[in-house]
Amino acid sequence: MTSLIYYLKKNAYRTPRFLGNAVAHVPYSLRLGFGSDYRNARATRRWLEEEATLEEERSYIFENVSRIVRHASANVPFYAQFYAENGFNPNSLRSFEDLTKIPIVTKSLLQTTELEHRSFRRQGRTPTYTGGSTGEPFKFYSDSRQIGVEWAHIHHIWESLGYRQSDLLLSVALDETRPPIYYDALRHSLVLNIHYSFDTLIQTFMKIPRRARRIRFFRGYPSSFAEFLSYCEEKAPLALSELLETLKGSFLASEFPTPSFRKTIEQATCRPTISWYGHSERAILAWEKTRSWLYEPMHSYGYCEAVRLSDGFVTLVGTSYWNFASPFIRYQVDDGILPIDENDGILRSFEIQDGRRTDFIIDKNGARFSITHLNLSCQESTWALARCVQVEQKKPGTAIFWVTPRRTVTVEELKSAFNFDRLNLECEFRIVEKPFVSARGKVLLKVSTE
């Protein structure tokens, strides 16, 4: 069954629309292959967040983490060797506090280890790749149980904006082999292929029968939707007006929603947005439960920790409860965070503070600072001129700021609006019509034009 799901995922765009419409009305809790996992995950999330005591929550986390540790040490050669080399004995796990004894693993360490050496031959496992937006594609196996668990949690997040599974989504992709707009049956979504011009996309969209293009939610890269909506406001107001007739909100996925992109989307649609934090490895899932940019971990999905490294960098560490094929146990995620709330050893909320450790630039004195933080600290006047700011550094102490403007603007205006005099850098501003993107269409914070 998992192989069938994997096949459908790869070929969903070839599935006829009428069949996708029919499948969209079949409850996930009844779907073959993952229905029971979906039901159980929804029930567990509800119990853990709404009914469980603190002690019951700690016990739930401990039991799930210790179970995957025992499995990995007994069945995955990498973990057996790694734990032995670090003097860790899985039998030493006796209580929740003992979880900090488990050695932390990094992506770079796993990448230097042969795939089968860090995996278990579990029936139904499927090969998975991270997007590679940082230049480091990463291969591992996903476990069949993860499908139902993930959708149960994602749907809970979406439902906070009124989502129903029969709602038609509008998403984005970048694929030169596919048409400008196509239907993804597995996700019940129309897909804007941003390989093509916005003008082509809008013309194609408007040719689709009206009843078949009643979009309820945007889902995807906030940078892509911000650019698309800005174009619609200027060049295709009728198309935008029709979209807004049925639109309920936007799900900002797969990249950090910078204030500029989010503001553009919310102002253009007058609809709410919501974002969540997660990775292809499915070890951590956190969402904006109470306010924008404050992420609250869902510990029914995986165990999420805030860990201060030896250099003072505070990052996230996640453990997937459900991947027995390629376990991720105390897996370090290189995003700098600010822990906002912790309760008796459990991380309750965090903010993205520094972004990926690779998204830094170095000043004349050798000090580094975060491009993510730079974006967050820009003033309203800055974003009145710029839709996107990307940074290139060819040598320490210098920086090129590539700016995608909202309107016609001069370099001198940008220098004044950004006011980067406080930075110990030689700054150069350059204007580009569109942001630089990765192979999958994700806007990068740090770029290289060489």
VOGU-3710 file (C-alpha; in Angstrom, 3 decimals, decimal comma):
1> mtsliyylkk> 0,000/0,000/0,000  2,825/2,410/0,801  4,354/1,789/-2,617  0,957/2,675/-4,134  0,851/5,922/-2,163  4,400/6,692/-3,268  3,400/6,061/-6,894  0,343/8,316/-6,576  2,444/11,057/-5,029  4,819/10,964/-7,986
11> nayrtprflg> 2,066/10,793/-10,589  -0,744/12,774/-8,968  -0,689/15,362/-11,745  -1,689/12,664/-14,266  -4,812/11,668/-12,321  -8,082/12,896/-13,896  -9,764/15,787/-12,111  -13,060/13,945/-11,591  -11,252/11,186/-9,734  -9,381/13,687/-7,574
21> navahvpysl> -12,638/15,442/-6,709  -14,133/12,138/-5,600  -11,114/11,192/-3,478  -11,137/14,629/-1,825  -14,467/13,747/-0,191  -13,195/10,481/1,313  -12,248/11,175/4,967  -8,559/10,681/5,690  -9,543/8,566/8,652  -11,030/5,999/6,235
31> rlgfgsdyrn> -8,342/6,000/3,570  -6,501/2,797/2,822  -2,922/2,566/3,999  -2,922/5,274/6,665  -6,488/5,792/7,910  -5,895/4,155/11,288  -2,635/6,092/11,827  -4,502/9,303/10,994  -7,303/8,543/13,478  -4,876/7,585/16,230
41> aratrrwlee> -2,714/10,652/15,670  -5,679/13,023/15,848  -6,855/11,411/19,063  -3,378/11,483/20,586  -2,825/15,131/19,699  -6,157/16,101/21,239  -5,450/14,152/24,421  -1,892/15,425/24,820  -2,759/19,092/24,221  -6,156/19,284/25,888
51> eatleeersy> -6,394/16,639/28,596  -3,030/15,159/29,610  -1,317/16,301/32,779  2,281/17,506/32,647  3,448/14,195/34,072  1,461/12,255/31,476  2,964/14,389/28,715  6,503/13,813/29,988  5,764/10,085/30,195  4,412/10,043/26,626
61> ifenvsrivr> 7,530/11,776/25,280  9,872/9,535/27,261  8,191/6,302/26,159  8,210/7,259/22,477  11,793/8,519/22,434  13,156/5,568/24,403  11,288/3,153/22,095  12,899/4,565/18,936  16,296/4,617/20,686  16,028/0,922/21,577
71> hasanvpfya> 14,977/0,095/18,016  17,823/2,090/16,460  20,530/0,713/18,724  19,398/-2,860/18,043  18,659/-2,639/14,314  20,530/0,289/12,762  24,332/-0,179/12,546  25,075/3,555/12,546  23,307/4,162/15,854  24,785/1,079/17,521
81> qfyaengfnp> 28,272/2,293/16,609  27,556/5,970/17,314  26,150/5,285/20,769  29,028/2,957/21,658  31,628/5,525/20,535  29,940/8,187/22,659  29,629/5,986/25,739  25,842/5,947/25,695  23,901/2,873/26,791  20,187/2,882/25,835
91> nslrsfedlt> 19,468/0,903/29,000  20,471/3,970/31,006  17,225/5,700/30,020  15,097/5,537/33,153  13,233/8,838/33,220  12,389/11,925/31,175  15,472/13,739/32,503  17,695/11,006/31,049  16,795/11,971/27,482  19,526/14,611/27,508
101> kipivtksll> 22,068/11,765/27,767  21,296/10,702/24,206  24,055/11,972/21,874  22,971/14,544/19,296  23,362/13,689/15,602  23,849/16,183/12,765  22,904/16,106/9,099  26,580/16,367/8,118  27,347/13,235/10,144  24,465/11,301/8,590
111> qttelehrsf> 25,400/12,491/5,105  28,859/10,979/5,452  27,300/7,638/6,416  26,126/5,188/3,740  22,308/5,145/3,559  21,778/1,464/4,384  24,195/1,696/7,306  21,888/4,262/8,942  18,636/2,570/7,916  16,493/-0,468/8,721
121> rrqgrtptyt> 14,883/-2,708/6,085  11,343/-2,003/7,161  8,507/-3,069/4,871  6,921/-0,193/2,999  9,769/2,289/3,426  10,087/4,843/0,627  13,115/6,868/-0,511  12,869/10,561/0,340  15,019/13,588/-0,417  15,208/16,933/1,288
131> ggstgepfkf> 14,711/19,873/-1,032  18,373/20,802/-1,039  17,686/24,545/-0,911  20,868/24,922/1,142  22,860/23,093/-1,525  22,910/19,844/0,435  20,270/17,366/-0,810  19,891/14,563/1,708  18,527/11,069/1,071  16,812/8,850/3,642
141> ysdsrqigve> 13,813/6,527/3,946  10,382/7,558/5,153  8,253/5,189/7,207  4,692/4,345/6,164  3,285/5,365/9,573  4,471/8,925/9,091  1,937/9,697/6,368  -1,174/9,484/8,526  0,528/11,104/11,505  1,713/14,088/9,482
151> wahihhiwes> -1,615/14,756/7,773  -3,467/14,523/11,085  -1,322/17,331/12,495  -1,219/19,458/9,332  -5,004/19,317/9,004  -5,378/20,473/12,603  -3,242/23,524/11,785  -5,212/24,275/8,634  -8,551/23,843/10,387  -7,726/26,869/12,533
161> lgyrqsdlll> -8,483/28,907/9,372  -11,650/26,958/8,564  -10,165/24,336/6,241  -12,160/21,288/5,119  -10,470/18,477/3,230  -12,710/18,972/0,182  -11,459/22,572/-0,204  -9,500/23,230/-3,376  -5,983/24,593/-2,814  -3,770/26,688/-5,047
171> svaldetrpp> -0,087/25,777/-4,690  3,154/26,534/-6,535  5,871/24,462/-8,176  8,814/24,929/-10,518  9,022/22,232/-13,195  9,865/22,858/-16,847  8,465/19,426/-17,830  4,881/20,198/-16,742  2,208/22,583/-18,075  1,647/26,106/-16,700
181> iyydalrhsl> -1,217/24,957/-14,461  -2,007/21,363/-13,598  -4,161/19,492/-11,089  -2,552/17,543/-8,239  -5,082/14,882/-7,267  -3,265/13,669/-4,168  -3,378/17,122/-2,584  -6,574/18,315/-4,334  -4,746/21,352/-5,586  -4,304/23,435/-8,700
191> vlnihysfdt> -0,601/24,090/-9,160  0,922/27,279/-10,550  4,090/26,269/-12,371  6,287/29,326/-11,871  8,601/28,140/-14,618  6,228/30,182/-16,792  5,532/33,912/-16,742  2,782/35,252/-14,500  0,958/36,466/-17,586  0,890/32,915/-18,990
201> liqtfmkipr> -0,252/31,535/-15,642  -3,128/33,997/-15,365  -4,287/33,432/-18,938  -4,208/29,660/-18,395  -6,015/29,956/-15,075  -8,835/32,052/-16,510  -9,431/29,466/-19,272  -10,214/26,783/-16,678  -13,997/26,416/-16,180  -15,088/28,730/-13,381
211> rarrirffrg> -16,550/25,930/-11,244  -13,185/24,125/-11,420  -11,085/27,047/-10,180  -12,900/28,025/-6,998  -9,831/28,311/-4,766  -10,327/28,200/-0,997  -6,733/28,464/0,216  -3,265/29,316/-1,056  -0,615/26,833/0,038  3,094/27,160/-0,622
221> ypssfaefls> 6,055/29,488/-0,698  5,039/32,909/0,653  7,644/34,512/-1,627  6,000/33,050/-4,738  2,475/34,016/-3,717  3,610/37,516/-2,746  5,133/37,998/-6,193  2,089/36,510/-7,920  -0,380/38,661/-5,981  1,645/41,802/-6,582
231> yceekaplal> 1,531/41,080/-10,303  -2,216/40,463/-10,158  -2,822/43,750/-8,345  -0,951/45,633/-11,039  -1,695/43,672/-14,223  -4,649/41,323/-13,595  -7,151/42,832/-11,130  -10,066/40,814/-12,568  -8,266/37,525/-11,887  -7,449/38,683/-8,368
241> selletlkgs> -11,047/39,739/-7,779  -12,277/36,291/-8,755  -9,755/34,567/-6,520  -10,902/36,630/-3,560  -14,545/35,616/-4,075  -13,891/32,180/-2,584  -10,530/32,529/-0,824  -10,527/31,884/2,943  -6,833/32,294/3,733  -3,245/31,301/3,030
251> flasefptps> -1,081/28,472/4,333  2,509/29,740/4,237  4,662/26,664/3,770  8,211/25,490/3,075  10,062/28,740/3,765  10,225/31,334/6,521  7,454/33,938/6,016  9,412/37,185/6,122  7,392/40,255/7,117  7,580/41,623/3,582
261> frktieqatc> 6,066/38,574/1,895  3,457/38,061/4,589  2,363/41,683/4,541  2,011/41,595/0,757  -0,200/38,499/0,906  -2,394/39,725/3,744  -2,874/43,174/2,254  -3,636/41,834/-1,223  -6,131/39,215/-0,001  -7,523/40,739/3,230
271> rptiswyghs> -7,527/37,149/4,507  -5,647/35,506/7,408  -2,415/33,585/6,997  -0,823/30,862/9,076  2,624/29,307/9,021  4,243/26,275/10,589  7,776/25,035/11,109  8,841/21,619/9,860  11,298/19,696/7,706  11,313/16,797/5,254
281> erailawekt> 12,867/14,678/7,999  9,575/14,954/9,954  11,241/15,205/13,348  9,724/18,569/14,365  6,410/20,267/13,706  5,509/23,595/15,328  2,846/26,103/14,400  1,602/29,616/14,957  -1,097/28,658/17,398  -1,514/32,031/19,102
291> rswlyepmhs> 0,316/34,647/17,002  2,461/35,128/13,927  6,123/34,045/14,141  5,646/32,368/17,538  5,957/28,628/16,930  4,504/26,121/19,394  5,829/22,541/19,034  3,417/19,634/18,641  5,004/17,000/20,861  2,466/14,404/19,726
301> ygyceavrls> 4,228/14,587/16,330  7,841/14,475/17,534  9,936/15,607/20,458  11,295/19,134/20,017  14,079/20,578/22,186  16,016/23,839/22,378  19,729/23,122/22,832  22,574/25,593/23,361  25,673/24,479/21,473  29,256/24,999/22,600
311> dgfvtlvgts> 29,561/28,216/20,560  26,465/29,678/22,212  24,200/29,091/19,205  20,726/27,967/20,369  19,192/25,527/17,925  16,402/22,994/17,644  16,889/19,284/18,175  14,136/16,918/17,093  13,252/13,252/17,464  10,831/11,476/15,135
321> ywnfaspfir> 8,752/8,900/16,975  7,553/7,160/13,840  10,480/6,681/11,461  11,833/3,205/12,102  13,279/3,010/8,563  15,785/5,904/8,846  15,583/7,077/12,467  16,194/10,713/13,385  16,979/10,782/17,094  18,025/14,030/18,763
331> yqvddgilpi> 18,647/15,357/15,289  20,156/18,847/15,198  18,386/21,375/12,991  20,635/24,307/12,139  18,127/27,092/12,693  18,954/29,587/15,398  16,036/30,173/17,746  14,991/32,157/20,774  13,209/29,904/23,311  10,207/31,848/24,584
341> dendgilrsf> 8,605/29,394/26,976  9,740/26,149/28,583  7,783/24,203/31,158  9,545/21,625/33,327  11,955/20,682/30,549  9,419/20,823/27,696  9,796/23,517/25,024  6,454/25,275/24,575  7,272/28,037/22,106  10,130/29,614/20,180
351> eiqdgrrtdf> 10,888/32,280/17,612  13,254/31,951/14,677  16,081/34,250/15,700  19,043/33,615/13,439  17,837/31,353/10,649  20,125/28,659/9,258  23,713/28,727/10,413  24,719/29,104/6,768  22,619/32,283/6,432  25,173/34,596/8,058
361> iidkngarfs> 27,442/37,304/6,760  30,714/38,389/8,353  31,657/42,001/9,048  35,093/43,695/8,907  35,937/42,576/12,445  35,071/38,939/11,822  31,755/39,103/13,673  28,838/37,390/11,992  25,198/38,310/11,978  22,039/36,661/10,730
371> ithlnlscqe> 20,342/37,538/7,440  17,039/36,334/8,917  17,414/38,732/11,826  18,297/41,483/9,380  15,030/40,884/7,515  13,008/40,858/10,725  14,571/44,085/11,972  13,866/46,130/8,829  11,438/49,011/9,319  8,044/49,531/7,686
381> stwalarcvq> 9,606/52,172/5,431  12,032/49,547/4,163  9,332/47,130/3,104  7,411/49,968/1,481  10,159/49,917/-1,155  11,328/46,301/-1,174  9,472/43,046/-1,670  12,541/40,899/-1,144  16,086/41,381/0,139  18,806/38,809/-0,555
391> veqkkpgtai> 22,452/38,996/0,382  25,634/37,917/-1,361  29,026/37,985/0,329  32,120/37,405/-1,753  34,529/38,228/1,062  34,222/39,178/4,745  33,461/42,831/5,394  31,553/43,354/2,149  27,981/42,603/1,127  25,842/42,949/-1,964
401> fwvtprrtvt> 22,145/43,472/-1,194  20,003/42,252/-4,073  16,663/44,029/-3,778  13,446/43,206/-5,605  11,543/46,520/-5,450  7,819/47,148/-5,085  7,988/50,095/-7,446  10,483/52,032/-9,492  13,239/53,017/-7,086  16,809/54,260/-7,210
411> veelksafnf> 19,833/52,819/-5,474  20,153/55,993/-3,418  16,580/55,594/-2,151  17,355/52,033/-1,082  20,478/53,098/0,791  18,446/55,670/2,691  15,550/53,305/3,457  17,716/50,450/4,679  20,071/52,617/6,688  22,765/49,965/6,976
421> drlnlecefr> 25,355/52,486/8,178  25,269/50,775/11,563  26,714/47,644/10,016  30,468/47,340/9,868  30,276/46,445/6,177  30,961/47,902/2,787  27,443/47,650/1,348  26,449/47,651/-2,291  22,831/47,698/-3,464  21,669/46,152/-6,698
431> ivekpfvsar> 18,146/46,009/-8,086  16,682/42,858/-9,665  13,270/42,290/-11,187  12,744/38,901/-9,490  14,381/37,198/-6,501  16,963/34,436/-6,933  15,395/31,029/-6,281  16,539/27,458/-5,709  15,909/24,626/-8,162  12,519/24,060/-6,496
441> gkvllkvste> 11,495/27,701/-6,571  12,309/28,647/-2,971  13,645/32,155/-2,423  17,092/32,028/-0,832  18,299/34,509/1,783  21,978/34,089/0,954  22,861/33,843/-2,723  25,864/33,403/-4,965  25,924/34,811/-8,485  29,307/33,422/-9,423
//
